[in-house]
């Protein structure tokens, strides 16, 4: 199974590393069921199947997190993506995935110098008036250095780790193959949508490897905040920036985690909480392009109660339609309109068989009813969203990827706001933005724009209809019109029939050998151990056939 899927020998060594780590942390059954053990055995690779007592005492979420840490940069990033899928994983899994820190031992500067010189087009000492060769931070994909320009401006250099891309691409190929196998062979894990998660992760990972894309995202957000001096986005220096290097202004501020320094600087915590909420809500509901990881490590507080955002490697995008749906959902939660909330959630499901609409309506109605009459300032929006996501998870409804990261951003935002101000009221802060989205969606201009697009699509369909019908008729006349119907249950049924027929054939041959051998025993001839040579050979073949048949039946039962 895995042997056929792996395809390229270049990935086999990495597959062995992955299998060994999974076994070490107690996931040997997963390795066996994926066929990795058999594949590695064929390649002459040995696995040590012993699990240490330390790991055996850990729960599955903690063991999964430790395994991801040991597997390196790609899998640490995968864990961080999984931490956003609150609709798929229970809180204890999300808590463990959220502990994954994107940190790694620093690579010596001499190992980075050659790549940095190539990207700058000159020696680093020539390009900058000063360069500190001790990194400010070292993450799994990049290292950050501080430098000074000739004009005295302080900048930071985010340098991609040399040689990291081939390793990441190999991991992505293996993950894609593993996701296909899990989807096909492990129906109990289908609810976690492995192929969808891996596709989402692959897109995100390749975007993060391209630092030029991160620079463009930062400039796009900066453009949205033009005219808002209370928000700061570091300026990009494009003459040096590219795919492997991001040079931007240095932010000299108080890190978002250092609340003691915020108090010592005399900053207004309540104002900072409101401004932070305003910034993220504007990005999400007004602009449709937002920082998807607004945790305290990516936020700095500046004099004058200003806020700076850094690290735009992970961003989210929302269409006008999606923003309207979010506004309707949040407004329905706040106003107690359970019918509207349930309708939006059912529209978001991708599998019509994944939930019982009646049950979902009842659960949403019961949930919303407990908040009826509660003043807006007493509503905990993050807690409400968490409860809604739990209902989705219980009803086997997975959010689309863009909404999963949005829910995580909302929860992180309210958590930061309450750290700054225990009385922070996220629902009240969000209300004006929700009203703006709802009003804008129903404005005459918006209605006319949507009507124009609908009319244009209808005209395209009508004008193209004769040509499409003509192609269909020509294909039918030439006998090339085919209708393909794929029924997976019948395919699996056919495979089972095929296996059963093979076993039946072997059983018949084995029985025939036993009967024939018994007849041969009565015939005189040369003997070996009291039996004729021909009889002995028949018995040996019968025993081999019987053993194969028993093993096949046992393996089938285990599957």
N, C-alpha and C positions, 0 to 999 in steps of 0.2 A: 504493500500500500504506500508507505512513505518512500520506499526505495524507488518505486516508479515515479512518484511525485517529485522527488528531489532533482532528478534530471541531470544536474551539473555536478561534476566531482569537486568543483571549486568550493561548493557550499558544504561538502560532507564534513570537513573538519569543524566548521562552526556548528553543524547539527550535532556532532558528538559533544561539543562544549555545552550546548543547550540541554541535551538529554542528561548529561552528567550532573548539571546543576539541579534539574528537576528531580532527579533520583535522590540527590543529597538532601533535598528539602521535603522528601516524603511524597513525591508525585510520581512514583514508579508505575503505578497503575495507568496513569495518563500516558506515560511513555510507551508502555506495552500496547495500549489500545490504539495509539496513533500509528503503531507499526515501526516506531523509531528503533526499538531494541532489535527487531529482526533485521532492519536495514543495516544497522551498525555491525551486527554480528556477521552479516554477509561481507562487509567491508573489512572484517578482521579487527574491528574496534571493540574493546572490552569496556563494560560499565561496572562500576562498583556499586552494588545495590544496598549497601548498609546505610541506614539513617542514624545520625548521632542522637544521643539522648536529649541534647539541648534542643534540637529542632523538633524532636518527637513531642516535646511538651508544649510547643507553640500551637496555637489554633491555625486552621487553614488560611485565614486572611493574613496573619503575621508571616506564615511560611511563604505565601505567595509574594508578599512585599520583599522579604529577604532574598528570595530567588531573583526577583526583578533587579534588585540592587546588584547582585553578583553577576548578572548577565550583561551589565554594562549600559552605555549611553542610550542605545535604541530602546531597550526595555524599561529603563528608568523613565524615558519620555512616554512610552506606552502606558506605564502606570499612572503618570500624570494626566494623560488623556482619559484613562478609565476612571480617575477620580472625578471627572466632570460628568460621568454617566450615572447620575443619581437615579435615573429612571430604570437602570438595569441591575444595579448592585445594592445590596442592603447597607444600612449605615455603618456596620462594623467593617465592611470591605472598603467603603469610601474613606473611612477614618484611616485605615492602614495605607491605602494608596496615596492619601494626602500627606503622609509622612515622608514620601520619597523626595529627597532633596537633590536638586540638580547640582551636585558638587563633585569634584574629582581632584586627584593630586595634580599639581601644576607641572606642566612640561617645561624643562629648562629653556631659557630664552634662546640659547644657541640653536635648539631644535626648531625654533619658530622663525629665526632670523632670515633664512633663505627664502621661505614662502613670503614673509613680510616684505623683503626687498623686491621680490618679483611683483607683488601687488602694488607697491608704492612707485615702482619704476626707478627707485634710487635707494641708497642705504638709509635706514631709519634715522641715523644720526644726522644725515643731510637734510631729510624732509622736515625734521622737527628741531626746534631750538633745544629742547630737553625731552628725554624719554626715560621713564623709570622702568627698568627691566624686571622689577619685582611685580608680579601681577596683583591688581586690586582684588580680583576674584578669579577662580578657576572652576568652570562648569564642565559638563560632559562633552559639549560640542565646541566650546570656545573659551578663551582666556581674555581678560580685560586688563589693559595697561593704561597708565596715565601719562600724558605728554603735554608739551607747551608749544604753541605755534610761534612763528617769528614775530607776530604782532602782539604776543603776550597772552593770547586767549588760551585757556586750559581746555584740553580735549581728552576724550578717552578713545582707545583703540580696542574694538572687539574683534579678535582674531580667531578664525576657525582653526581648530586643532589640525595639524598636518596629518594627512592620511586617514582622516576619519570617515570620508565619504564611502570608500569601498566596503568598509566594515558595516556601515549603516545600510547600504544597498543590499549586501548579502543577507543581513537580518530581515530586511523588508521582503525579500524574495521568499525566505523560509517562512515568515509569518503568513504570507499570502497562501502558500501551499498548505501550511498547518490549518489555516482557517477553512480552506476547502474540505480538508479531510474531516475536521471536526463537524462541519455542517452536514457532511454526507454520512458519517459513521456514528455520531453521538447526538441523536435527536433530543436528549434531555438537556443539551447545552444550546439548542437552537434559539431559545428565548434570549440569549445574550448576543445574538446577531454577530457572530464572529467575523464573517466576511465584510459586513458593513462597517464594523469597528476598525478592522484592519485597513480598509480603503480610506476611511476618514483619517486614520492615523498616518498612513503613507502620504497623503496629501499634506497634512500638517507638518510631518517630518521633513519632507523635501522643501517645503516653504521655509522652515526654520534653518535649513542648511544654506539657503540663499539669503545672505545678509543684505543684498541689494533690495530684495522684496521687503525685508524689515524696514529698510530706510524709506522706501516708498510709502509703506503703511504709516510710519511716523510723520512723514510730511503731509499725508492725507488728513490725519487727525489734527495736525497743527493748522492746516487750512480751515478746518471746521471751527477751530477755536480762535481764529483771527478776530480781533476786536474784544477778546476776553483776557485782559492782562493778568487776571487772577489765576490763570492756568498756564503752565509752562511745558512745552515739548522741546527737548534738545534739538538744536539745529544740526543738520547733516552737512558734512563737508564732502561733496561729491567728487572733488578732484582726487581723493584718495580712496573713496568707498567703492565697493564692488561685491562680487559674489562671496569672497572669502574674508572681506575686511569691512568693518563699519566704523567710520570716524565721525564722532559727534561731540557736541559741547559737553563739558564736564558740569555736572549738577552739584553745587556745594550747598547742600541742605541737610535737614535732619531726617534720617531714615524713618519710614512709617512705623517701625517697631519700637522706636525709642521715645515713648510717651513722656518719660521723665525729662528728656531734653526739651520736649515741646513745652512742658510746664516751666522749665528753667528759663526758656527764651521768652516767656510771657505771651505765648500765642493763645488765641481764642479757640479752645477745643470744639465748642459748639458750632462756631462759624466754619471751622475746618471740616467737620462732619457734614454740614449742609452743603458746602461747596463741593466736597468729594462726591456726594450723592448727585448733585446737580450736574457735575461733569459726566459721570457714568450714565445717568438717565438721558442726558442730551445725546451722548454717543449712540445709545441703544435705540431710543424712541424717536429722536429727531433726525439723526444722521444715518442710522442703519449701518454704521461701521464702528465697532467698539473694541476696546482693549479687553481681551477675553480672559485675562489673568490679573485682575486688579488687587493682588494681595499686598500686604504692607512692604514686602521687599521691592516692589516696583513703584513705590510712591515715596516722594520726598516733600517735606514741608519747608517752605522758604519764608524769609522775612516778609511782613505785610500779610501774613496768613494766606500766602499763595501756595498752590499745589503743583508739583511737577510729576509727570508720568514718564517712565522709561520702559525699555524692553517691549517692543511691539512685534516680537516673533510669533506670538499667538494672538490672532485677531478674529473677530466674528463679523459676519455679514448678514443683514436682514433685508429682505425685499419689502416694498410698501405693503404688500398683502400680509406678509408675516407680522409686520409691526402692528397692523390693524388687528390681527387675530390676538396678538399679545395684549394689546390695549383692551380689547373686548373681554379677554379672559381675566385680567387683573381687575378690571372694572366690575365684572360679574362677581368675583370673589369679595371685593370690598362692599358691593351693594347687596350681596346675598342672593344673586340671580343664579340658582343652581342649574336651571334648564340651559341657560346660555353657556355656563362653564362646561357642562357635560357635552353639549353639542360641539364646542371647540375641540375638546379632548378626543371625541370620536372622529372628528375630521382629520386629526393628526395621526391616527393609527394607520400603519401601512398594511396590516394584515386584517382583513375583515373578520377572520375567525379567531382573532386574538382576544376578544373581549365580548362579554354579554352586555349589550346596551342597557337592558333593563337593570341588571345588577349595578352597572356603573352609575346610572341615573340615581338609583337608591342610595348608593354610598356617597355620591357627591351631594345629594340633597340633605342627607344626615350631617355631612361635614359642614356645609354652608350654614345650615340652620343654627349651629352652635354659636355662630358669630353675628346673628341678626340682632340689631339694636346695640351692638358694641360700638362705642365712640371710635372714630377713625384713629385717634392718637394712641389708642390702646391695642390696635391691631399690630401683630408681629408678622410682617409680610414674608420674611424668610421662613418663619415657622409654618405659615400657611402653605407656601410653595413646597416645603419639605413634605407636609402631610399630603398634598395633592399628588406629588411624585410617588409617595408610598402607595396611594390608591392605584395609580397607573401601574406600578410594579406588580401589585397584587392581581390586577386584571390583565397582566401580560401585554401591556401597551408600552412600546418603546417610543420615546420622543425622536423626531428627526434630529440629526447631529447639530444643526445650527441652534436648535432650541435647548438641547442638553447643555451646551456650553453657556448659553444665556442664563439658564436657571442657576448654574454654579456661580456665574458672575454676580447675579442678584444676591445670592446667599453670602458670598464673600463681601460684597458691598455693605450689606446690613451689619455683618459682623464687625467690619472696620468702623462703621459709624457708631456702633454701640460701645466699642472700645474707647473712642474719643469722647462720646457723650452717652452715658447710660440711659438718658431720656430720649435718645434719637428716635424719631418717628418716620420710618421709611414710607409708610402708606401715605402720610400727608405730603411728603416730599414728591412722591410719584404722581399724586392726583393731578396737578396742573399739566404734567406731560401727557398723561393718559387722555385728559380732556382735549388737549391740543391735537393728538393723533386722531381721536374720534371725530372732532369737528372738521379737521382737514380732509379726512376720508370722505365726508359727506358734503364738502363744499361744491358749488356749481362747477368750478374749474376742474376739480378732481373727477367729478362725475362725467363731465364732458370728455376728459382725457381717456378715462376707462371706456366710455362709449365709443370714442374714435378708434381705440385699439381693437375693440370687439368688432366693429364694423369693418375695419381693415382686414382682420383675420377672416371674417365671413366672405368678403369679396375675393380674397386670395383662394379660399376653398372653392367658391363657385366658379371662378375663372379657370382654375386648374382641374375641375371635375371632368370636363370632356376629354382632356388629354389622359388623365388617369384611367378613365373608362376605356379609352381606345387601347392603351397599353394592356389592360386586363383582358380585353377581347382578343387582341393579337396573340397574347400568351396562351389563351384557351384554344385558339384555332391551331396553333403550332403544337399543341399537346404538352406545353411546358408549365401549365398551371397546376400547382401542387398545393395540397392542404396537409400540413403536418400537425399531428396531435400527439403530444407526449404525455403519457400517464405514468408518473413515477411509481405509484403502487403496483401497477401491472408489471413494470420493469423489475421491481424487487421480487414480485411473485414469480416471474419467469426465472430469475436467478435461483430462487429457492427450489423450483421444480428441477432445474438443471443439476443442482447439487444433489437433490434427492435421487434423480435418475442415475447419477454417477455412483452413489452409494449402493443403490439397488443392483446395478451391474456388477460392482465388486462383490456384493453379497452373493449373487447368483454364481459368479465364477468361483468364489471361495467354497460355496456348498458343492459345486460340481467337482472341484479338486478333491474335497474330502471324500465324496462318494466314489469318484474314480480311483483315488488312492486306495480306498478300502477294497475295491475289486482287485487292484493290482497286487495287494498283499497276498491274495490267495494264489497268485501265479508264481510258480517256482522261478528262481533266477538268482543272480549273484546277490549276496546279502552284505549289508553293512550295519553293524550293531543290531543284528537280528531282523532287519527289514531289507527288502530289495532296494537297490539304489534308486530306481524309478519311484518307488513308494515313498522313500525318504524325501526325495526332491519335491514330490507332490505335497507332502505334509508341511515342509518348510514354506512353500509358496502359499499354502492355505493359512498358515499362522501369520505370515507377513500381511496377507490380505485382511485377515481378521483384526490385526493390530491397527492397520491403517483405518479400517472402518470404525473401530472404537474411538480412536483419536479424533477422527473427523466429526463423529457425533458429539463427542465431548466439547470440541472447539465450537461447533455450531450452537450447542446449548449455552456456552459462555457468551457468545456474541449476542 
